[in-house]
Amino acid sequence: MATATRLEQMNATEAKNCFGDLLEKASNNVAVSLMKHGKPAAYVISPALYELVRHRFKAGQGPLDRLEREFNELIARMQTPESVDTAKSLMTVDTADLRQRVRQRRRGRHA
């Protein structure tokens, strides 16, 4: 299994001026974080590490993939005709009724 042996940082100017060194590091399993304004802007990694990441992402093996599947299943279970009708009824607001309830609440607080 390909993994980076370490992570180094390099600013964009340094990466441009020392591009050969950057490629050498990546080919020796050193992941390089390219920094811009003090924050990571990109990573340079070896082809083997890239393929590993790509395979895991594509295969849906990560913890976020599992959470996404669980979330989508939960949403699907919630989409019954009854729950959809209930949600729709919550979206229709009778503004006159709402105003009356607000007035009643305000009177109750000041009384």
C-alpha positions in Angstrom: 0.0 0.0 0.0 1.4 3.4 -1.0 1.5 6.0 1.7 3.4 9.2 2.0 6.4 8.9 4.4 6.0 12.5 5.5 4.4 15.8 4.6 6.4 18.9 3.8 5.3 22.4 3.1 6.5 24.7 0.2 5.3 28.1 -0.7 4.2 28.7 -4.3 7.3 30.7 -5.3 9.6 28.1 -3.9 7.7 25.4 -5.7 8.0 27.3 -9.0 11.7 27.9 -8.5 12.5 24.4 -7.3 10.1 22.4 -9.4 12.6 19.6 -10.0 13.0 19.2 -6.2 9.2 19.2 -5.8 8.9 16.3 -8.3 11.7 14.4 -6.7 10.1 14.6 -3.3 6.7 13.4 -4.6 8.3 10.5 -6.5 10.0 9.5 -3.2 6.7 9.4 -1.4 7.0 12.8 0.3 3.7 14.6 0.0 4.2 18.3 -0.5 1.6 20.9 0.6 1.8 24.0 -1.6 1.0 27.0 0.6 -0.6 30.2 -0.5 -1.0 33.0 2.0 -0.2 30.6 4.8 -2.9 28.1 3.8 -2.6 24.8 1.8 -3.6 25.5 -1.8 -2.7 22.1 -3.3 -0.9 18.9 -2.6 1.7 17.2 -4.8 1.7 13.4 -4.2 3.2 10.3 -5.9 1.2 8.5 -8.6 0.9 5.5 -6.4 -0.6 7.5 -3.5 -2.9 9.3 -6.0 -4.2 5.9 -7.3 -4.8 4.7 -3.8 -6.8 7.8 -2.9 -8.7 7.7 -6.2 -9.5 4.0 -5.7 -10.8 4.6 -2.2 -12.9 7.6 -3.3 -14.3 5.7 -6.2 -15.0 2.6 -4.2 -17.0 4.5 -1.6 -15.0 3.0 1.3 -14.4 6.1 3.4 -16.3 7.0 6.5 -18.0 10.0 4.8 -19.3 7.7 2.1 -20.9 5.5 4.8 -22.4 8.5 6.5 -23.8 9.8 3.2 -25.4 6.4 2.5 -27.0 6.4 6.0 -28.2 9.9 5.6 -29.8 9.2 2.2 -31.5 6.1 3.6 -32.9 8.1 6.5 -34.2 10.8 4.1 -35.8 8.1 1.9 -37.5 6.5 4.9 -38.9 10.0 5.9 -40.4 10.6 2.4 -43.7 8.8 3.1 -46.8 10.4 1.6 -48.0 11.3 5.1 -44.8 13.1 6.0 -44.7 14.9 2.7 -48.3 16.1 3.2 -47.5 17.2 6.8 -44.4 19.2 5.6 -46.5 20.9 2.9 -49.2 21.8 5.5 -46.5 23.5 7.6 -45.5 25.6 4.6 -48.9 27.2 4.2 -49.2 30.0 6.8 -52.4 31.8 7.5 -51.0 35.3 8.0 -54.2 36.7 9.6 -54.2 33.8 12.2 -50.5 34.4 12.8 -51.0 38.1 13.4 -53.8 37.4 15.8 -51.7 34.9 17.8 -48.8 37.4 18.0 -51.2 40.1 19.3 -52.6 37.7 21.9 -49.1 36.8 23.1 -48.1 40.4 23.4 -51.3 41.2 25.4 -50.6 38.3 27.7 -47.1 39.6 28.4 -48.2 43.2 29.1 -51.2 42.2 31.2 
